């Protein structure tokens, strides 16, 4: 868990998860649209990329300005 309640990569990179991803009720990870659950501390193999953005709205409290875009997580 990152500063501001953002779930991302340590130390300060927020993640843009694939469409249909939802946060787990306990706040300890995410569930992907296919039912795969990823929890804090899990190892992740994926494709995607990075970008520099300005956080707004609910994400305004996220640290840094980098976002990792996750395409198809496999763990």
Helices and strands as residue ranges (DSSP letters): G 3-5, E 8-9, E 13-16, E 22-23, E 29-31, E 37-39, E 48-52, G 57-61, E 66-70
